Amino acid sequence: MPANPINSTLRKVIQMCHEMLEIADHGDKYREDKGCGIVYGLLRDNAYKIRQLAEKEIKAHQKKFKKNTV
């Protein structure tokens, strides 16, 4: 499978992570107890981790594509 469709899907994952961060920020702003804070904290932490992994994969695909075209 070429890198383009894969990277397109990974970009969607990154967009979802941005949405997860927005939800966490909004939820934290209006939360009423510590339990909700834990949920939003987990959402935020995982959004950062997933986004970082997806960005790393895109870079790896780009590097691999450059290597194969030279």
Backbone as numpy.savetxt, mean C-alpha at the origin, in Angstrom:
# Nx Ny Nz CAx CAy CAz Cx Cy Cz
3.82 -13.57 -17.55 2.97 -12.39 -17.55 3.87 -11.15 -17.55
3.64 -10.21 -18.45 4.46 -9.01 -18.50 4.29 -8.16 -17.25
5.29 -7.34 -16.98 5.29 -6.52 -15.76 4.18 -5.48 -15.75
3.76 -4.99 -16.92 2.76 -3.93 -16.98 1.46 -4.27 -16.25
0.79 -5.40 -16.57 -0.45 -5.72 -15.83 -0.18 -5.95 -14.34
0.96 -6.52 -14.03 1.29 -6.76 -12.62 1.47 -5.42 -11.92
2.23 -4.52 -12.53 2.44 -3.21 -11.93 1.15 -2.42 -11.82
0.28 -2.59 -12.78 -1.02 -1.92 -12.73 -1.80 -2.38 -11.50
-1.77 -3.65 -11.24 -2.45 -4.19 -10.06 -1.78 -3.70 -8.79
-0.46 -3.66 -8.77 0.26 -3.17 -7.60 -0.04 -1.69 -7.36
-0.22 -0.92 -8.43 -0.59 0.49 -8.26 -1.98 0.61 -7.62
-2.87 -0.31 -7.95 -4.19 -0.33 -7.31 -4.05 -0.63 -5.82
-3.14 -1.54 -5.50 -2.89 -1.87 -4.09 -2.39 -0.62 -3.36
-1.47 0.11 -3.99 -0.94 1.34 -3.39 -2.06 2.35 -3.18
-2.94 2.47 -4.16 -4.08 3.39 -4.02 -4.98 2.96 -2.85
-5.20 1.67 -2.71 -5.99 1.18 -1.58 -5.31 1.51 -0.26
-4.00 1.45 -0.23 -3.26 1.80 0.99 -3.46 3.27 1.34
-3.46 4.13 0.33 -3.74 5.55 0.59 -5.14 5.72 1.19
-6.09 4.96 0.67 -7.45 5.02 1.20 -7.49 4.48 2.64
-6.74 3.43 2.91 -6.67 2.88 4.27 -6.13 3.94 5.23
-5.12 4.69 4.80 -4.55 5.74 5.64 -5.56 6.85 5.90
-6.32 7.21 4.88 -7.36 8.23 5.06 -8.42 7.77 6.05
-8.81 6.50 5.94 -9.81 5.94 6.86 -9.27 5.95 8.29
-8.02 5.55 8.45 -7.41 5.52 9.78 -7.35 6.93 10.37
-6.96 7.91 9.56 -6.90 9.28 10.06 -8.28 9.79 10.46
-9.25 9.53 9.62 -10.63 9.95 9.90 -11.15 9.26 11.16
-10.92 7.95 11.24 -11.39 7.20 12.40 -10.74 7.66 13.69
-9.44 7.93 13.63 -8.73 8.41 14.82 -9.27 9.76 15.28
-9.62 10.58 14.33 -10.12 11.92 14.65 -11.43 11.86 15.45
-12.25 10.84 15.15 -13.58 10.77 15.77 -13.78 9.58 16.71
-12.72 8.88 17.04 -12.88 7.69 17.88 -13.27 8.06 19.30
-13.92 7.09 19.96 -14.41 7.35 21.30 -13.68 6.54 22.37
-12.89 5.55 21.97 -12.21 4.74 22.97 -10.91 4.16 22.42
-10.16 3.51 23.31 -8.86 2.95 22.94 -8.98 1.79 21.96
-10.05 1.03 22.05 -10.24 -0.12 21.15 -10.27 0.31 19.70
-10.97 1.39 19.44 -11.01 1.91 18.06 -9.63 2.41 17.66
-8.92 3.01 18.59 -7.57 3.48 18.31 -6.65 2.35 17.90
-6.84 1.20 18.52 -6.04 0.03 18.16 -6.35 -0.41 16.74
-7.63 -0.45 16.41 -8.05 -0.84 15.05 -7.44 0.12 14.02
-7.56 1.41 14.26 -7.05 2.39 13.29 -5.53 2.37 13.23
-4.89 2.11 14.36 -3.43 1.99 14.38 -2.96 0.80 13.56
-3.66 -0.33 13.72 -3.32 -1.51 12.92 -3.55 -1.27 11.44
-4.64 -0.60 11.12 -4.94 -0.28 9.72 -3.83 0.59 9.14
-3.42 1.60 9.88 -2.37 2.51 9.42 -1.04 1.78 9.25
-0.64 1.02 10.26 0.63 0.29 10.20 0.68 -0.66 9.01
-0.40 -1.39 8.81 -0.42 -2.35 7.71 -0.48 -1.67 6.35
-1.15 -0.52 6.28 -1.18 0.22 5.02 0.23 0.64 4.62
1.01 1.13 5.58 2.39 1.52 5.30 3.23 0.31 4.85
3.07 -0.80 5.55 3.85 -1.99 5.21 3.49 -2.53 3.83
2.21 -2.62 3.54 1.75 -3.14 2.25 2.20 -2.21 1.13
2.06 -0.90 1.35 2.48 0.06 0.32 3.98 -0.06 0.04
4.76 -0.20 1.09 6.21 -0.35 0.92 6.55 -1.60 0.11
5.90 -2.70 0.41 6.14 -3.95 -0.33 5.74 -3.82 -1.79
4.59 -3.19 -2.05 4.13 -3.02 -3.43 5.08 -2.13 -4.22
5.54 -1.04 -3.60 6.49 -0.15 -4.28 7.80 -0.88 -4.57
8.23 -1.70 -3.64 9.47 -2.48 -3.83 9.32 -3.45 -5.01
8.16 -4.07 -5.12 7.92 -5.01 -6.22 7.89 -4.29 -7.57
7.28 -3.13 -7.61 7.25 -2.36 -8.86 8.68 -2.03 -9.29
9.50 -1.59 -8.35 10.90 -1.28 -8.67 11.64 -2.50 -9.15
11.39 -3.63 -8.53 12.05 -4.88 -8.95 11.63 -5.25 -10.36
10.36 -5.08 -10.68 9.88 -5.40 -12.03 10.51 -4.46 -13.05
10.61 -3.18 -12.70 11.21 -2.22 -13.62 12.69 -2.54 -13.86
13.37 -2.91 -12.79 14.79 -3.28 -12.90 14.95 -4.52 -13.79
14.08 -5.50 -13.57 14.12 -6.73 -14.35 13.81 -6.44 -15.82
12.85 -5.55 -16.08 12.48 -5.21 -17.45 13.66 -4.52 -18.15
14.31 -3.60 -17.47 15.49 -2.91 -18.05 16.59 -3.90 -18.37
16.80 -4.84 -17.46 17.86 -5.84 -17.63 17.58 -6.71 -18.85
16.32 -7.06 -19.05 15.93 -7.94 -20.17 15.90 -7.22 -21.51
15.83 -5.89 -21.50 15.76 -5.15 -22.76 17.13 -4.68 -23.23
18.13 -4.81 -22.39 19.48 -4.35 -22.77 20.19 -5.41 -23.54
